[in-house]
């Protein structure tokens, strides 16, 4: 879970830098993609841990 939160923070920082600095708009796009991939990873991991093993 700590990895997921760390990647979300990195994505937000990249997005903020991409918006604040002129000419670095690609960082905003990279931050959005990192956030999207991280959310998909977290959803898959959460879904997988929700299942109970067969007896």
Secondary structure, DSSP 4 states (H G I P E B T S, - for coil): -HHHHHHHHHHHHHHHHHHHSTT-HHHHHHHHHHHHHHHHHHHHHHHHHTSPPP-
